[in-house]
């Protein structure tokens, strides 16, 4: 830690003006920040109980890393490190700005500021979130029959950290803090057959039944006719056999 501070001071010391004996110690305060991915994030920082402070240089690094993420040497109008980082307005205070915020930017930072009244250091935390897109709802099957089964689906993407989805009278999307970010309703209308389709269906069923009955009747009639014809033929044959001896006897 000491070696890192020596390195930072070595960079910014040439730009530190003399501090007057009546100058108070600077206290740098930064608010925790919540950034939105792909948007601009502002980290609000200020010097407590001190005014008319002019910034000469700043240095920012992430806790746990040795290299500075961002350094700004105002006297030389030189910015080093990640170009997404910058002072929001160097004439008004030490607040920082991050363009195109990324998830990897989340973490705890150490912030050193050199001014005309001395050096001040502070820490702040940054968390990064992403808003969910409007949810998409769908139903399966698409053609719903009245009284039949139905599956409802609700899908929301690109949110971070992971949130939840709840079904009430509509699909509700909640972020990780259970704050609503989106909602979508879906209208389900059961598919009903109209009167013409129902009449046509009934007519088709009636025709099929009638056709089966006619064919059955024809088959039954044919079998009955064959049976009757066969029985009649057998009776005729029996009668012929019984009359023959009488004829022979008469001839004799």
C-alpha positions in Angstrom: 0.0 0.0 0.0 2.8 2.4 0.9 4.6 1.8 -2.4 1.4 2.4 -4.3 0.8 5.7 -2.5 4.4 6.8 -3.1 3.9 6.1 -6.8 0.6 8.1 -6.9 2.2 11.0 -5.1 5.2 10.9 -7.4 2.9 11.4 -10.3 0.8 14.2 -8.8 3.2 15.9 -6.4 4.7 18.3 -9.1 1.2 19.7 -9.4 0.5 20.2 -5.6 0.6 23.8 -4.7 1.8 25.0 -1.3 -0.8 24.6 1.4 -1.4 27.6 3.6 -0.9 27.2 7.4 -4.6 28.2 7.9 -5.9 25.6 5.6 -8.2 22.9 7.1 -7.7 19.2 6.3 -9.8 18.2 3.4 -12.4 15.4 3.8 -13.5 13.8 0.6 -17.0 12.1 0.7 -18.5 10.1 -2.1 -22.0 8.6 -2.2 -22.5 4.9 -3.1 -23.6 4.7 -6.7 -25.8 2.4 -8.7 -25.2 2.4 -12.4 -27.2 1.0 -15.3 -25.4 -1.1 -17.8 -24.7 0.7 -21.1 -25.7 4.1 -19.5 -23.8 7.0 -18.0 -23.2 6.7 -14.3 -22.3 9.7 -12.0 -20.5 9.2 -8.7 -21.3 12.2 -6.6 -18.3 13.4 -4.5 -17.7 16.6 -2.6 -15.3 18.2 0.0 -17.1 18.5 3.3 -17.0 21.9 4.9 -14.6 23.3 2.3 -15.2 25.7 -0.5 -13.1 27.4 -3.2 -11.1 24.2 -3.7 -9.4 23.8 -7.0 -8.5 20.3 -8.2 -5.0 19.7 -9.6 -5.1 16.0 -10.2 -7.1 12.8 -9.4 -6.3 9.2 -9.2 -8.8 6.3 -9.0 -8.2 2.6 -8.5 -10.3 -0.4 -7.6 -9.7 -2.0 -4.2 -7.7 -5.2 -4.7 -5.9 -3.9 -7.9 -2.5 -2.3 -8.1 -3.0 -0.2 -11.3 -5.0 3.0 -11.4 -8.1 2.8 -13.5 -8.1 6.5 -14.2 -5.8 9.5 -13.6 -6.4 13.1 -14.6 -3.5 15.6 -14.5 -5.4 18.9 -15.0 -2.3 21.1 -15.3 -1.1 19.0 -18.2 -4.7 18.4 -19.5 -3.8 14.8 -19.6 -6.1 11.8 -18.9 -4.7 8.3 -18.4 -6.3 5.0 -18.1 -9.8 3.9 -19.1 -11.3 6.7 -21.4 -14.8 6.0 -20.1 -13.9 7.6 -16.8 -13.7 11.4 -16.3 -14.4 14.2 -13.9 -18.0 15.2 -14.2 -17.1 18.9 -13.9 -13.7 19.7 -12.6 -14.6 23.3 -11.8 -17.4 22.4 -9.5 -16.1 19.4 -7.6 -14.5 15.9 -7.6 -17.6 14.0 -8.9 -16.8 11.3 -11.4 -18.6 10.2 -14.5 -18.5 6.7 -16.3 -19.7 6.5 -19.8 -21.1 3.2 -21.1 -21.1 1.6 -17.7 -20.2 -2.1 -17.6 -20.9 -4.9 -15.2 -17.2 -5.3 -14.6 -17.1 -1.7 -13.2 -19.0 -2.9 -10.0 -16.8 -2.8 -6.9 -15.2 -0.7 -4.2 -12.9 2.2 -5.3 -10.2 4.3 -3.6 -10.2 7.9 -4.8 -7.3 10.4 -4.3 -7.7 14.0 -5.1 -5.0 16.7 -5.1 -6.1 20.3 -4.6 -4.8 23.7 -3.8 -5.6 22.9 -0.2 -3.9 19.6 0.0 -4.7 16.0 -0.7 -7.9 14.1 0.2 -8.8 10.5 -0.1 -12.1 8.6 0.1 -13.8 5.4 -0.9 -17.1 4.6 -2.6 -18.9 1.5 -3.8 -20.5 1.1 -7.3 -23.1 -1.5 -8.2 -24.3 -2.1 -11.7 -27.7 -3.2 -12.8 -29.6 -3.7 -16.1 -33.2 -3.1 -16.7 -35.4 -5.8 -18.2 -36.9 -5.5 -21.6 -40.6 -5.5 -21.9 -41.8 -9.1 -21.2 -43.1 -11.3 -24.0 -46.1 -13.5 -23.1 -47.5 -16.4 -25.1 -49.8 -19.3 -24.7 -49.7 -22.9 -25.9 -51.6 -24.3 -27.7 -52.5 -21.3 -29.8 -56.0 -22.5 -30.6 -57.5 -22.9 -27.2 -60.5 -25.2 -26.8 -63.0 -24.3 -24.1 -62.3 -26.3 -21.0 -59.1 -27.7 -22.5 -55.5 -27.4 -21.0 -53.4 -24.2 -21.5 -49.8 -23.3 -20.7 -48.8 -19.6 -20.3 -45.3 -18.4 -20.8 -43.7 -15.0 -19.8 -40.1 -14.2 -20.8 -38.1 -11.1 -19.9 -34.4 -10.7 -20.9 -31.3 -8.5 -20.3 -32.1 -7.8 -16.6 -29.3 -7.9 -14.0 -29.1 -9.0 -11.2 -31.6 -11.8 -11.7 -35.2 -10.8 -10.8 -38.4 -12.8 -10.7 -41.6 -13.2 -12.7 -45.0 -13.5 -11.1 -48.4 -14.2 -12.6 -51.4 -12.3 -11.2 -54.1 -11.1 -13.6 -51.1 -10.2 -15.7 -47.4 -11.1 -16.0 -45.3 -8.9 -13.6 -41.5 -8.6 -13.9 -39.7 -7.7 -10.6 -36.0 -6.8 -10.3 -33.7 -8.2 -7.6 -35.1 -5.6 -5.1 -38.7 -6.7 -5.9 -39.5 -3.4 -7.6 -41.7 -3.7 -10.7 -40.0 -3.1 -14.0 -42.5 -4.3 -16.5 -45.8 -6.0 -17.0 -47.7 -7.6 -19.9 -51.2 -8.9 -20.2 -52.5 -11.7 -22.5 -56.0 -12.2 -23.7 -57.2 -15.8 -23.9 -60.2 -16.4 -26.1 -61.4 -20.1 -26.2 -62.0 -21.2 -29.8 -65.7 -21.9 -30.3 -67.3 -23.5 -33.3 -69.8 -21.3 -35.0 -73.3 -22.5 -35.7 -72.6 -23.3 -39.3 -69.6 -25.4 -38.4 -71.6 -27.2 -35.7 -74.5 -27.9 -38.1 -72.1 -29.1 -40.7 -70.4 -31.4 -38.2 -73.7 -32.7 -37.0 -74.9 -33.2 -40.7 -71.7 -35.1 -41.5 -72.2 -37.4 -38.4 -75.8 -38.0 -39.4 -74.9 -38.9 -43.0 -72.3 -41.3 -41.8 -74.7 -43.0 -39.4 -77.4 -43.1 -42.1 -75.0 -44.6 -44.6 -73.9 -47.3 -42.1 -77.6 -48.1 -41.3 -78.4 -48.4 -45.1 -75.5 -50.6 -45.8 -76.3 -52.7 -42.8 -79.9 -53.0 -43.9 -78.9 -54.0 -47.3 -76.5 -56.7 -46.0 -79.2 -58.0 -43.6 -81.8 -58.0 -46.4 -79.4 -59.9 -48.7 -78.6 -62.5 -46.1 -82.3 -62.9 -45.3 -83.1 -63.3 -49.0 -80.4 -65.9 -49.5 -81.6 -67.8 -46.4 -85.2 -67.7 -47.6 -84.3 -68.8 -51.1 -82.2 -71.7 -49.7 -84.9 -72.8 -47.4 -87.5 -72.6 -50.1 -85.4 -74.7 -52.4 -84.9 -77.3 -49.8 -88.6 -77.6 -49.2 -89.3 -77.9 -52.9 -86.8 -80.7 -53.1 -88.3 -82.6 -50.3 -91.8 -82.3 -51.8 -90.6 -83.7 -55.1 -89.0 -86.7 -53.5 -92.1 -87.6 -51.5 -94.5 -87.5 -54.6 -92.4 -89.7 -56.9 -93.3 -93.2 -55.4 -97.0 -92.3 -55.7 -96.5 -91.7 -59.5 -94.7 -95.0 -59.9 -97.4 -96.8 -58.0 -100.1 -95.4 -60.2 -98.4 -96.4 -63.3 -97.9 -99.9 -62.1 
